[in-house]
Amino acid sequence: MSRLFEGFSSRLDEIAAGYTQRELALIVGFLVRNCDALQVSALELRERAATDKRSRRGDKGDARKKKEKG
């Protein structure tokens, strides 16, 4: 499997060679925080979508429950 990524890995090494260790650490820090922010935002969107979906169902869901009981 690693042979599949040899070209990509070599290109990343070439790119990284143009940066100092301190610069690379800064870039990694940015990317990690960016990924964390994206995950939090995705979770918020998912929760908001679920809430909106429940709100749209609202009375319809209650009417079904009453119909099933009655």
C-alpha positions as CSV (number, residue, x, y, z in Angstrom):
1,M,0.0,0.0,0.0
2,S,2.8,2.4,0.8
3,R,4.1,2.1,-2.7
4,L,0.9,3.7,-3.9
5,F,1.7,6.9,-2.0
6,E,5.4,7.1,-2.7
7,G,5.0,9.9,-5.2
8,F,2.8,11.9,-2.9
9,S,5.1,11.4,0.0
10,S,8.1,12.6,-2.1
11,R,6.2,15.7,-3.1
12,L,5.3,16.5,0.5
13,D,8.9,16.1,1.5
14,E,10.0,18.5,-1.2
15,I,7.4,21.0,0.0
16,A,8.4,20.6,3.6
17,A,12.0,21.1,2.8
18,G,11.3,24.7,2.0
19,Y,10.2,25.4,5.6
20,T,11.9,25.5,8.9
21,Q,10.9,23.2,11.7
22,R,9.3,26.2,13.5
23,E,7.3,27.1,10.4
24,L,6.1,23.5,10.0
25,A,5.1,23.4,13.6
26,L,3.1,26.6,13.1
27,I,1.4,25.2,10.0
28,V,0.5,22.0,11.8
29,G,-0.9,24.0,14.7
30,F,-3.1,25.9,12.3
31,L,-4.3,22.8,10.5
32,V,-5.1,21.0,13.7
33,R,-7.1,24.0,15.0
34,N,-8.8,24.4,11.6
35,C,-9.8,20.7,11.7
36,D,-11.2,21.1,15.2
37,A,-13.2,24.1,14.2
38,L,-14.6,22.3,11.1
39,Q,-15.7,19.3,13.3
40,V,-17.4,21.6,15.8
41,S,-19.2,23.4,13.0
42,A,-20.3,20.2,11.4
43,L,-21.7,19.0,14.7
44,E,-23.6,22.3,15.2
45,L,-25.0,22.1,11.7
46,R,-26.1,18.5,12.3
47,E,-27.8,19.4,15.6
48,R,-29.5,22.4,14.0
49,A,-30.7,20.3,11.1
50,A,-32.2,17.7,13.5
51,T,-33.9,20.5,15.5
52,D,-35.3,22.1,12.4
53,K,-36.6,18.7,11.2
54,R,-38.3,18.1,14.5
55,S,-39.8,21.6,14.4
56,R,-41.2,21.0,10.9
57,R,-42.8,17.7,12.0
58,G,-44.1,19.4,15.2
59,D,-47.9,19.0,15.3
60,K,-47.9,16.2,12.8
61,G,-45.9,14.0,15.1
62,D,-48.2,14.8,18.0
63,A,-51.3,14.1,15.9
64,R,-49.9,10.6,15.0
65,K,-49.2,9.8,18.7
66,K,-52.8,10.8,19.6
67,K,-54.2,8.8,16.8
68,E,-52.2,5.7,17.8
69,K,-53.4,6.0,21.5
70,G,-57.0,6.8,20.6
